[in-house]
Amino acid sequence: MSGITEADVIVVGGGGTGLAAASEVALCGRRVILLEKNPNTGGSTSWAIGSVTATNTPHQKRAGITDSADAHFEDMALQAGPLAPRDNLVLRRILVDNTTEMLNWLMTRGVVFIGPMPESPHRVPRMHNVVPNSKSFVYHLTRYCRKLSVDIRLNTAAQRLLEENGRVVGVEACLPDGALHVFRARGGVVLAAGDYSGGRELKARFGSPGMADVDAVNVTATGDGQRMALEIGATVLNGDIWRGPIMRFIPPTRPGLIQRLPPFRPMARFMAWSADNLPQWLLRPFFMSFLTTALGPSPDLYQQGAVLINKRGERFTDELGDPNLDVVKQPERTAWVVFDHNAAQKFSAWPYFISTAPGIAYAYLADYRRNRADIYHQSDTISGLAESMGVPADALSRSIAGYNSGARAARPALDTTPYYALGPVKSYVVFTDGGLKVTERLEVVRDDGSVIPGLYAAGSTGQGGLLLGGHGHHLGWAFISGRIAGRNAASNVR
Ligand SMILES: Cc1cc2nc3c(=O)[nH]c(=O)nc-3n(C[C@H](O)[C@H](O)[C@H](O)COP(=O)(O)OP(=O)(O)OC[C@H]3O[C@@H](n4cnc5c(N)ncnc54)[C@H](O)[C@@H]3O)c2cc1C
């Protein structure tokens, strides 16, 4: 053990939640240490597309949209669908009541949004998208935290919670040099360590056995917060709910244009102005660099005859069933989407698109040819296509012949040249929704409902059974719950 450091509040995790929490603690005049296990702050917050669902925003007002938190509350129930009875309505109320303030808070920090864009089943457009990319959240909030003198310790991984007389008094963490160190907290510990999409043990514990093998988009999201709290009697709600497995094209070796743009405010403001004032054809290349990088193939491709082929050149699944999990069982956990000229023509214009970010834009086949030469394959012959994909030609030929012999009127045969393939694709867990059970003050509670004194959780770690369907509620919950947890931990200092 290399020593003890004391603060008023210890925040575990430097994603959107942890940065929001730490800044609030500092604003309350309390000393706060933020522990981040990675070399940089960011977490899944930096991986996000960057959609934030919010009501009564300046963007909605400019667009003449009248909205309310109550309407948002009701629409979230529609979004939850059959899962609605499992929702935490107390936390949903907190979320919808705070979105206006949350968006304004982020904008004051320097984050710029475009929108609002429509997203079903929301009755009015509520989706706001960050520009130029989601690194903007972390860039501006990290700067803000540093300005407020938050003590950010990078490469420092919390390992376990420390208790005295039934109260959490700190964490034991692994320092960059590998030594263990105690960080003691006078007020409390805020767990803001994200989800367990990359955590094999928790995925196996809460989901089906096959799910543990599915790769995560963010491999460092290992559920450390949930694990540490479970060890001292906390409980996880909705552990079996997650986004995925879902197919996405493998990322390019070099990030796309939008991902490379610096998140500085003048650049973001120019992009927001461009979105409102420049014609779509001028903006399209920017959107396409993002769409063809961060997203996956539309299931409509399979309806129109596309098949999934593995590294051995074999067709391995009923593409119209649930092929996402089957991809995980293939060699190197990869597959290619193979189709013919007829399908290619369809997927060159609306209403047939290869991928979309809802409300932003649609990417067609030509967009992939231009932006993703690394995953775009085209040939006049099956053997030429197989060579480009790197799979055995005779096996591919047999697979396509086999599909054609069974193809019914409902699913066109693959028999017009040239042939195409997009891939590799992989199946990923994007995020998990299992969060610690918490009170409305974001205090962590045991299964019997009793509070664990000194322990708070927020964001994905403290999701508390709240259902966050759609595309913009997770980030909202991260910032809102993080700030509340930070304030409450600060007020708990003895
Ligand atoms: C590809 C993708 C796209 C998404 N798009 C959207 C979107 O558009 N809109 C939306 O609302 N949501 C989206 N989400 C979900 C959203 O990004 C997350 O739910 C949200 O960012 C969670 O924030 P967080 O702060 O709770 O977790 P994170 O941002 O993951 O932060 C957790 C931090 O804790 C650190 N940490 C973990 N363990 C330890 C430890 N033991 N010690 C110290 N530090 C630790 C991690 O390194 C990380 O930095 C997306 C997620 C992904 C992966």
The ligand as a Gaussian input file, in Angstrom:
#p B3LYP/6-31G(d) Opt

LIG

0 1
 C      -21.168000       3.737000     -29.936000
 C      -22.064000       4.376000     -28.893000
 C      -22.957000       5.349000     -29.299000
 C      -23.794000       5.952000     -28.346000
 N      -24.590000       6.979000     -28.750000
 C      -25.370000       7.607000     -27.845000
 C      -26.138000       8.746000     -28.219000
 O      -26.062000       9.251000     -29.327000
 N      -26.959000       9.296000     -27.275000
 C      -27.050000       8.799000     -26.007000
 O      -27.818000       9.337000     -25.220000
 N      -26.274000       7.775000     -25.607000
 C      -25.434000       7.169000     -26.488000
 N      -24.631000       6.141000     -26.078000
 C      -24.637000       5.762000     -24.650000
 C      -23.862000       6.792000     -23.834000
 O      -22.666000       7.120000     -24.505000
 C      -23.528000       6.273000     -22.437000
 O      -24.650000       5.710000     -21.831000
 C      -23.024000       7.399000     -21.534000
 O      -21.979000       8.091000     -22.175000
 C      -22.562000       6.845000     -20.199000
 O      -21.827000       7.834000     -19.531000
 P      -21.062000       7.431000     -18.175000
 O      -20.310000       8.619000     -17.757000
 O      -22.043000       6.828000     -17.247000
 O      -20.074000       6.285000     -18.640000
 P      -18.714000       6.455000     -19.471000
 O      -18.816000       7.596000     -20.410000
 O      -18.391000       5.123000     -20.026000
 O      -17.646000       6.860000     -18.379000
 C      -17.209000       5.933000     -17.419000
 C      -15.760000       6.239000     -17.109000
 O      -15.358000       5.523000     -15.964000
 C      -14.046000       5.022000     -16.171000
 N      -13.851000       3.866000     -15.290000
 C      -14.417000       2.649000     -15.389000
 N      -13.997000       1.854000     -14.402000
 C      -13.150000       2.592000     -13.651000
 C      -12.376000       2.321000     -12.481000
 N      -12.380000       1.114000     -11.894000
 N      -11.616000       3.310000     -11.966000
 C      -11.560000       4.527000     -12.560000
 N      -12.244000       4.822000     -13.684000
 C      -13.043000       3.869000     -14.208000
 C      -14.053000       4.667000     -17.645000
 O      -12.741000       4.534000     -18.164000
 C      -14.809000       5.835000     -18.226000
 O      -13.975000       6.900000     -18.572000
 C      -23.751000       5.542000     -26.992000
 C      -22.837000       4.567000     -26.583000
 C      -21.974000       4.006000     -27.525000
 C      -20.950000       3.000000     -27.063000

